Amino acid sequence: MVHAASGLLFPLLILFALSLPIILFWVFKGDGNRGKRGLIGFAQIAVLTIATLMCFSGANMVQQVGFTIAFIILVIMLLTPMVFKNRNY
């Protein structure tokens, strides 16, 4: 792990602890079409998993891209339930 990127792990861990329960609760208990909620939620979790694997790779550039993708996906995971709130699509 690169020393410059090690300071980003703590904010990513906090975002992960906040967004994962929120998105899972929204997928299983939210309003709207259950199939579309599941597709959106589990696609976000899959991209987050790929970004996490990239964060712990050996290449410096891949780590930076992984941190960026993970940060963006975690913020999107926090906002997704608010965007799709009370939509019956």
Secondary structure, DSSP 8 states (H G I E B T S, - for coil): --TTGGGGHHHHHHHHHHHHHHHHHHHHH-SS-HHHHHHHHHHHHHHHHHHHHHHTSS-HHHHHHHHHHHHHHHHHHHHHHHHTTT---
